[in-house]
Amino acid sequence: MTASNNGLQLGDTLPHVQLPMTGASDFNSQDYAGQNMVIYFYPKDSTPGCTTEGNEFSASIDAFNAANCQVFGVSRDSMRRHDNFKAKQDFKIELISDEEEHLCGIFDVIKLKKLYGKEYLGIDRSTFIINGQGELVKEWRKVKVKGHVEEVLAFVKGM
């Protein structure tokens, strides 16, 4: 595990990324040229905040799609865990498996965290908007789930 101090900056172009994803095919960033993307990172499948966030993005998927925007959730969980999580929650969004922390590294979301006095490296809940030209145009870090999806949707609708 690595924690870096430099990730994609506002205005930077997302490099080509291909990773396993729920649904019919792998995530290939080039497949979404001309579309806006919400890429949100969350710590772990089947935990309360992550479940709420996934459900809220799923509930708003038609509004995101109407704004020419795809939504992807990303964690370090395996495809098996993602498939189970998506099926159990009936998510309408796809989940990207980033076990090797490739996408996490691009967006610099692996941070030192503390739980019950122990330190570990984990995903810092974060959301990023990539425009149709592949550029990072907005980011939210240290996200609190309550009200977040509405804020993201309002930004996307204003693009």
Backbone torsions as a table, in degrees:
resi	resn	phi	psi	omega
1	MET	NA	140.2	178.9
2	THR	-131.7	145.8	173.6
3	ALA	-117.6	118.8	-178.0
4	SER	-105.5	168.3	179.1
5	ASN	-115.2	10.3	179.6
6	ASN	-140.0	121.6	178.0
7	GLY	-129.5	-171.6	175.7
8	LEU	-56.1	132.7	179.1
9	GLN	-106.0	158.1	177.2
10	LEU	-51.7	132.3	-178.5
11	GLY	93.0	-18.0	177.8
12	ASP	-72.4	154.4	177.6
13	THR	-94.5	134.0	176.9
14	LEU	-64.3	124.7	176.4
15	PRO	-68.8	164.0	178.3
16	HIS	-61.7	129.8	179.8
17	VAL	-134.3	135.4	173.2
18	GLN	-135.0	121.0	-176.9
19	LEU	-142.3	158.5	176.5
20	PRO	-63.5	142.7	-177.1
21	MET	-146.7	150.9	173.8
22	THR	-63.7	164.3	-179.3
23	GLY	96.0	-161.8	-170.9
24	ALA	-81.1	-17.5	-176.0
25	SER	-149.7	170.4	175.6
26	ASP	-70.0	159.0	171.4
27	PHE	-77.1	123.8	174.3
28	ASN	-128.5	112.2	-173.8
29	SER	-56.6	-30.2	-178.9
30	GLN	-69.3	-20.7	179.7
31	ASP	-68.5	-13.5	-173.8
32	TYR	-111.6	18.6	176.4
33	ALA	-58.0	135.8	-179.9
34	GLY	88.1	-6.7	178.0
35	GLN	-116.2	151.1	172.3
36	ASN	-80.6	151.5	177.5
37	MET	-131.9	137.6	165.8
38	VAL	-103.0	121.7	174.6
39	ILE	-117.4	111.7	-179.1
40	TYR	-115.4	136.5	-179.2
41	PHE	-103.5	137.2	179.7
42	TYR	-138.6	153.3	-172.3
43	PRO	-65.9	-46.4	-170.1
44	LYS	-161.7	137.2	175.9
45	ASP	-58.3	148.7	171.4
46	SER	62.7	27.7	172.3
47	THR	-108.6	157.8	-170.8
48	PRO	-55.3	-53.9	-177.9
49	GLY	-64.4	-39.4	-179.1
50	CYS	-68.6	-36.3	177.2
51	THR	-66.9	-46.3	179.1
52	THR	-59.8	-46.6	-178.8
53	GLU	-61.6	-45.8	178.7
54	GLY	-61.8	-41.8	178.3
55	ASN	-64.7	-39.4	-179.8
56	GLU	-69.4	-41.2	175.6
57	PHE	-63.6	-42.1	179.1
58	SER	-60.9	-43.3	-178.5
59	ALA	-64.1	-24.6	-178.0
60	SER	-103.0	7.7	-171.7
61	ILE	-60.0	-37.6	179.7
62	ASP	-62.5	-39.3	178.3
63	ALA	-67.3	-39.6	176.5
64	PHE	-64.1	-46.5	-179.7
65	ASN	-61.1	-37.7	178.0
66	ALA	-63.1	-24.8	177.5
67	ALA	-94.3	20.5	179.7
68	ASN	57.1	45.1	-174.9
69	CYS	-132.7	130.5	173.7
70	GLN	-97.4	149.1	-179.3
71	VAL	-122.3	130.9	179.6
72	PHE	-131.7	132.6	172.5
73	GLY	-98.1	143.2	-177.5
74	VAL	-132.8	131.6	168.7
75	SER	-146.4	178.4	179.7
76	ARG	-88.0	5.1	179.9
77	ASP	-67.2	156.2	179.8
78	SER	-72.2	164.7	177.0
79	MET	-61.6	-37.6	179.3
80	ARG	-59.8	-46.2	178.1
81	ARG	-64.6	-42.1	178.6
82	HIS	-61.2	-47.0	-179.4
83	ASP	-59.8	-43.6	179.4
84	ASN	-65.2	-44.4	-179.3
85	PHE	-62.2	-48.4	-178.8
86	LYS	-61.7	-45.2	-178.3
87	ALA	-65.6	-45.0	-177.8
88	LYS	-62.7	-38.7	-177.1
89	GLN	-92.5	-7.0	-177.6
90	ASP	55.8	44.0	178.5
91	PHE	-62.8	144.9	175.7
92	LYS	-102.3	8.2	178.4
93	ILE	-113.9	162.2	177.5
94	GLU	-97.6	149.5	179.6
95	LEU	-114.0	130.4	179.7
96	ILE	-98.8	132.0	177.3
97	SER	-92.9	120.6	-178.6
98	ASP	-122.8	57.4	-177.0
99	GLU	-60.1	-30.7	-178.9
100	GLU	-90.5	2.7	177.1
101	GLU	63.1	29.7	180.0
102	HIS	-67.8	-55.1	179.7
103	LEU	-68.1	-36.8	176.2
104	CYS	-57.2	-39.7	179.2
105	GLY	-68.2	-41.3	179.3
106	ILE	-58.7	-40.7	-177.5
107	PHE	-96.2	0.2	176.6
108	ASP	54.1	55.9	-178.8
109	VAL	-107.6	-1.6	177.2
110	ILE	-85.6	116.8	-174.8
111	LYS	-130.4	157.9	174.6
112	LEU	-72.9	125.8	-178.3
113	LYS	-125.5	163.2	177.5
114	LYS	-127.1	137.7	175.3
115	LEU	-144.3	122.2	-179.3
116	TYR	51.7	40.4	176.7
117	GLY	81.8	-5.3	178.8
118	LYS	-100.3	141.2	177.6
119	GLU	-99.2	143.2	177.5
120	TYR	-156.3	163.3	176.1
121	LEU	-94.0	126.1	-179.6
122	GLY	-146.4	172.1	179.5
123	ILE	-75.8	129.3	173.2
124	ASP	-87.8	117.8	-176.5
125	ARG	-53.2	119.0	-173.4
126	SER	-147.8	153.3	178.3
127	THR	-134.3	141.1	-177.5
128	PHE	-133.2	143.7	175.3
129	ILE	-111.7	125.5	175.0
130	ILE	-110.1	127.6	-179.2
131	ASN	-81.9	178.7	-176.9
132	GLY	-63.9	-16.9	176.2
133	GLN	-91.7	3.0	178.0
134	GLY	84.8	12.2	-177.2
135	GLU	-97.0	142.1	174.0
136	LEU	-72.8	118.6	-176.8
137	VAL	-114.8	-14.8	179.5
138	LYS	-158.5	145.0	175.6
139	GLU	-142.1	147.1	172.6
140	TRP	-125.4	128.9	177.5
141	ARG	-119.8	159.0	-178.1
142	LYS	51.6	48.7	-174.8
143	VAL	-66.9	136.8	167.0
144	LYS	-100.5	131.1	-171.5
145	VAL	-63.1	-42.9	-174.5
146	LYS	-58.8	120.4	177.1
147	GLY	79.9	-5.2	-174.2
148	HIS	-67.4	-46.2	-176.7
149	VAL	-60.7	-39.9	178.0
150	GLU	-61.4	-40.0	179.3
151	GLU	-66.0	-43.1	179.1
152	VAL	-63.4	-45.3	-179.7
153	LEU	-62.5	-41.9	177.9
154	ALA	-60.0	-41.3	179.0
155	PHE	-64.3	-46.7	-178.1
156	VAL	-61.5	-42.3	179.2
157	LYS	-62.9	-28.2	-179.9
158	GLY	-84.6	-2.9	-177.6
159	MET	-75.2	NA	NA
